[in-house]
Amino acid sequence: MNDASALSNAIRSAAEASGSIVVATSIYSGDDATAPVAVLEADDAVRILAAHSPRIIYLLEQVFNLGGELEVALAEYDIELSPGDLTTLRSRFSKYDGQIGATVASFMVDGVLHSVFASASWQDEFSDLVEAIVEDGRERARAGQFSKQSEEARAIERKALILLRHTSFNHGRVSFDKRMTLAEALFQDCDPHALAAITRRAENLFWLEQSGVTIKEADQ
């Protein structure tokens, strides 16, 4: 015997006999001792309203405003949209300005807060497109950052080889500070952080050569 099916059938039969309304949802309540909540589908919400006629219905209609939506999106994601992205969004969604994009309704029945939400398909499409544009922008930013870091690494490698090949690199009593001073004289446009990285890399390359590893000259 399927106990789940048996229970479902019994409840539906009892509901039909008593004239009760069966709603396909569950009740939940938070830890803050608020009223239990039932989240409904639109058809179920309308059926319950017709049957119980609650005295108060809280109805929020969110009117779509493209300019406002874009402002909120930019603030939420902390980005700047390109002129092309703005043109795409405006050409596709400006015709919906002033229309209801989402509706939220809530009402109390038998001590339970019932809530229902619906959004227009184009409202969902707008949100999805904004998220896609944002993610694409983030991907481009990550790629640009990676490219910048790669170029910086190649620049350090080229300068480290120049430093390594200089006749004074191993002249006399050498130290990291002396080699960095030489690097400062060779690469006057570099800041101390870059000079330290160049010197450190040159010393590592020198150690590799002393270990018998052939160092490939960097592309100019």
N, C-alpha and C positions, 0 to 999 in steps of 0.2 A: 504494500500500500504506500502511495505517495502522500505522506502527511502534509506536505506543503500544499499540494493540490486540494487535498481534502479540506484543509483549513480555509483556503481561498474560496472554494465552492460554498462552504457552509456560511461564511461571512457574506458572500454575495446573495445567497438565498435569504438570510436573515435581513439584510439591508433592503431587499426587494419587498419582503413582507411588511417591514416597518416603515417603508417609504424614505429610508435614509439615503444619503448621497454617498457614493463610493468614489474616492479620489485617489488616483495612482501616485501617491507621494508618501513621504515619511515626515514625522514631526521631530524637530530637534530644538534644543535650548542650550544657551551658552552657560558658562560658569558664573555669570554675573547675576543669576537669579531673575533674568528677564523672562517675559512671556514666551512660551514655546512657539516655534515658527514652523509654518508649512509653506513651502515654495511650490507654486502651482503652475500647470500649463494654462494657456489662455482659455481653452474650452471649459476646463474644470472651474476656473475662477468665475466665469460667467454663470455657470450652473449653480454654484454656491450663492452667488449674489442674488440670483433670481429666487432661490428657495428660502433664503434667510433674511434678505433685505436689511443688512446692517445699517445702523443710523448714520455712520460716518465712513466714507471711502476716501482714502488719501490717494490722490491721483497727481502724478508728476509727468508732464509732457515736455520732453526736451526738444526744443526747436533747433534745427540745424542751422548754424551760421558758419560758413566756411572760414571767414577771417578769424572768428573766435576759436574755432576748432584748431586752426593752424597755430594760433598763438599759444593755446594750451599744449599742443603737441611739442612745440619748440621749447616751451618751459619744462615740460615733463622729461624730454629726452636730452635737453641741453645741447641742441645742435643748431646748425644753420642749414636751411634747405637751399640747394642751388637754384638759379633762375629756371633751369629746365624742369626740375622737380615741381617748383611752384606752378609753372605753366601747365604741367600735366594734371596736377590736382585741381587747379581752377577750371580747366577745360572740361574735366570729367564730372565735377561735383558742384559747380556754382549754380547749376540749374535746380539744385535741391534746397537752396537757401530759403528759409522760411517754412519749410515742411517739417513735420514731426519726425524726428529720427529715432527716438526711443521713448517708451512709455513704461512707467513704473506705478503699480497700484498696490495698496495695502489696506486691509480691513480686519476687524476682529470678529470672530464667530466662536462662541462657546469657550472663551478664554484663550483661544489660539490666534496668533497673528498670521494671517494669510497674505502672501505676497506673490505678485506675478510681474514678469518683465517681458517685454518684446522690443525688438529693434528692427528697423527697416533693413532690407538686404543691402542697399547702397550705403547705409551707415556702417555696417560691418565691413563692406568692401573698402570704404574710406579708411577705417581703422587698420585693416590688413595692409593696405597700400602704404600708409604712413609708416607702419612698422617695417615693411620691406625696404622702403627708402632709407629709413634710419639704419637698418642692419647693413644695407649696401654701403652707406656712408662710413659706417664703422669698419667694415672690411677694407675699404679703400684707405682709411686712415691707418689701419694696422699694417697694410701692405706698404704704405708710404713710410711709416716708421721703421719697418723692417729694412726697406731699401736704404733709408738714411743711415741706419745702424751698420748695414753691410758696407756702404760707401765709406763711412768713418773707419771701419775696421780695415778696409783696403788701404785707406790713406795712412793709417798708423803703420801698417805692414810695409808700405813703400818707404816711409820715412825711417822706420827701424832698420831697414836694409842699408839705407844711405848712411845712417849713423854707424852701423856695424862695419861698413867698408871704409870709414874714415881712418886715416893713419893714426890719429890721436886716440882712437877708441881704446886701444890696449897699450898706450904709451906710458911708461913710468909706473908709478904706484897708482893704480886705477881704483876707483870706487864708484858707487852708484851716483853720488853727488857730483863727482867730476864728469861722469858721462852725461848726466843730465845738464850740466853747465855747457858741455859741448853741443848737446841737442838744442839748447836754448839759443846758442850762437848760430846754429844751422837753420833753425826753424823759428824765426822771430815772430811769426804770425800765430804761433800756438800758445795756448794758455798753459799754466802749470800742470793742470790735470792731464792734458794731452801730452805734454813733454814727459811726464812721469810714465804714461802708458807707452810712449815710444821707446823710452830708455829701458823700461822693463822688458818690452818685447825684444829689443836688440840684444839684451843680456841673455834672454832665453834662446834666441837664435844662435848666439855665440856658443852657448852650452851645447846645443844640438850639433853644431859643426865640430866642436871638440869631441863629441861622442861618435863622430864618424857619419853623421847624417848629412846628406847633400841638401843644401838650402836652395829652393827654386827661387830665382829672381822674380820680383813682383813686376807685373805689367805696368808700364808707365802710362 
